[in-house]
Amino acid sequence: MTVQQLDMDDSNSELCALICERIAASPQRRITFAKYMDLALYHPQHGYYNSDRPSIGKQGDFITSSHWGADFAEVLADQFVEMWELLDRPFNFAIVEMGAGRGNFAENVLQYLQRQYPDLFQILEYIIIEVSPVLQAEQRQVLADIKCVKWCNWDEIINNSIVGCFFSNELVDALPVHQFILEQGQVREIYVAAEIPKNEQEEIKFVEVVGEVSTPKIAEYFDLVSIDLSASVYGDGYRSEVNLVALDWMSTVAQKLQRGYLLTIDYGYPAHRYYNPRRSEGTLQCYYHHRYHNNPYINVGRQDLTAHVNFTALERQGELCGLDVVGFTQQALFLMALGLGDRLASLSTNDAEVLDVATFLRRREALHQLIDPMGLGGFGVLVQSKGLREEEKVHEAKLSRRESLKGFTVP
Ligand SMILES: C[S@@+](CC[C@H](N)C(=O)[O-])C[C@H]1O[C@@H](n2cnc3c(N)ncnc32)[C@H](O)[C@@H]1O
């Protein structure tokens, strides 16, 4: 199958050449789509997240909740404080942020805790795990004055050592996914190959080829999430993605967490909606200058590639690794339960008088963006826990399963 090229292509030619070399050196001259996505996003010199142009924010390709002012971080900081209290105020509490982007979330959380909860701020360790050297450098600049922050890779965190909360916003959607297609009732994998240019003027062209699955883990994944792709509702040509890296990530977090929580925010669905037979083209999307399309073979290294998150897979894999589900809800409800509604109300009543009109409108727009059900407000929020002591479990049992943390109470 040849992928149609769009008119405009802003690919990084060095990256294309590198991917081409990798393809040429691979068996059958093809790489999995997951490998392609990994190189396109995270190649240490030329990958999208290591380019010199900002990827996230108004000047970049997409805006995350962390870029709509400080409110998102501040209400989540209130949730971290409740977690700290439920864990009995341990002196070694850590927040581990995975995939910290440009560092705004960490900065806003830490400034808020310093102002409002100095007793937690005093003992807090804020650990960042960040794969992109360029973004890590930016985070180090933004957070240079805050002493409790450190950067680690997974190997530097001892197993069973973290008491606190692992947190990520829009990390899991950025992990490389395998792509598959159904052919005559069989699950087949989509690989990426390259058409060698016939002369110097021609560009490298990436093409898709279909073959046998690269790993038995793909079949195991569908068992894990109870999806039967051999059911007659799935027609030939149905294609979608499988995020195996997310399962490994979940196992690693569970391994490192001794006692506390994992809070994951991202766009996605439970498995039955993700693999709805009508969603026959999957969820892969490319972001380029605040526009999205579905051709991952143009603008290589200059556009973001993402796939929605299968929250059932995160829940089930977590359970296998000893993580209990505390609750799953939508970002709008979670933030409202944590006080975003009060912030909106006080903006209309009090602050309107002290803010100039432009600042007032900007802040109101930001708060609305965070809870817009068609946008960020519709994101999923999953909280899992490990090693909660008996009295905390009693606290959970007393309230319903969904109400064990403030974020899961009815706003
Ligand atoms: C879509 S951005 C979200 C950034 C930030 N959380 C925010 O809300 O603005 C994804 C982030 O995850 C990072 N990332 C991707 N894969 C990662 C991994 N395996 N480990 C750590 N960070 C990763 C990227 O470099 C980037 O910082």
The ligand as an SDF file (V2000), in Angstrom:
LIG
                    3D

 27 29  0  0  0  0  0  0  0  0999 V2000
    2.6020   15.7910   24.5920 C   0  0  0  0  0  0  0  0  0  0  0  0
    3.9620   16.2130   25.5730 S   0  0  0  0  0  0  0  0  0  0  0  0
    3.1530   16.6500   27.1040 C   0  0  0  0  0  0  0  0  0  0  0  0
    4.0020   17.5590   27.9470 C   0  0  0  0  0  0  0  0  0  0  0  0
    3.4280   18.0210   29.2940 C   0  0  0  0  0  0  0  0  0  0  0  0
    3.0610   16.9350   30.1440 N   0  0  0  0  0  0  0  0  0  0  0  0
    2.2920   18.9910   29.1480 C   0  0  0  0  0  0  0  0  0  0  0  0
    1.2250   18.7510   29.6950 O   0  0  0  0  0  0  0  0  0  0  0  0
    2.4810   20.0370   28.4900 O   0  0  0  0  0  0  0  0  0  0  0  0
    4.7070   14.6410   25.9190 C   0  0  0  0  0  0  0  0  0  0  0  0
    5.9000   14.7210   26.8370 C   0  0  0  0  0  0  0  0  0  0  0  0
    6.3180   13.3950   27.1840 O   0  0  0  0  0  0  0  0  0  0  0  0
    7.7140   13.2580   26.9370 C   0  0  0  0  0  0  0  0  0  0  0  0
    7.9560   11.8040   26.7450 N   0  0  0  0  0  0  0  0  0  0  0  0
    7.5710   11.0340   25.7240 C   0  0  0  0  0  0  0  0  0  0  0  0
    7.9180    9.7510   25.9260 N   0  0  0  0  0  0  0  0  0  0  0  0
    8.5170    9.7120   27.1310 C   0  0  0  0  0  0  0  0  0  0  0  0
    9.0630    8.6730   27.9230 C   0  0  0  0  0  0  0  0  0  0  0  0
    9.0970    7.4280   27.4900 N   0  0  0  0  0  0  0  0  0  0  0  0
    9.5760    8.9850   29.1290 N   0  0  0  0  0  0  0  0  0  0  0  0
    9.5690   10.2670   29.5720 C   0  0  0  0  0  0  0  0  0  0  0  0
    9.0650   11.2950   28.8650 N   0  0  0  0  0  0  0  0  0  0  0  0
    8.5420   11.0230   27.6700 C   0  0  0  0  0  0  0  0  0  0  0  0
    7.9560   14.1670   25.7490 C   0  0  0  0  0  0  0  0  0  0  0  0
    9.2810   14.4730   25.5510 O   0  0  0  0  0  0  0  0  0  0  0  0
    7.1270   15.3670   26.2160 C   0  0  0  0  0  0  0  0  0  0  0  0
    7.8000   16.0950   27.2300 O   0  0  0  0  0  0  0  0  0  0  0  0
  1  2  1  0
  2  3  1  0
  2 10  1  0
  3  4  1  0
  4  5  1  0
  5  6  1  0
  5  7  1  0
  7  8  2  0
  7  9  1  0
 10 11  1  0
 11 12  1  0
 11 26  1  0
 12 13  1  0
 13 14  1  0
 13 24  1  0
 14 15  1  0
 14 23  1  0
 15 16  2  0
 16 17  1  0
 17 18  1  0
 17 23  2  0
 18 19  1  0
 18 20  2  0
 20 21  1  0
 21 22  2  0
 22 23  1  0
 24 25  1  0
 24 26  1  0
 26 27  1  0
M  CHG  2   2   1   9  -1
M  END
$$$$
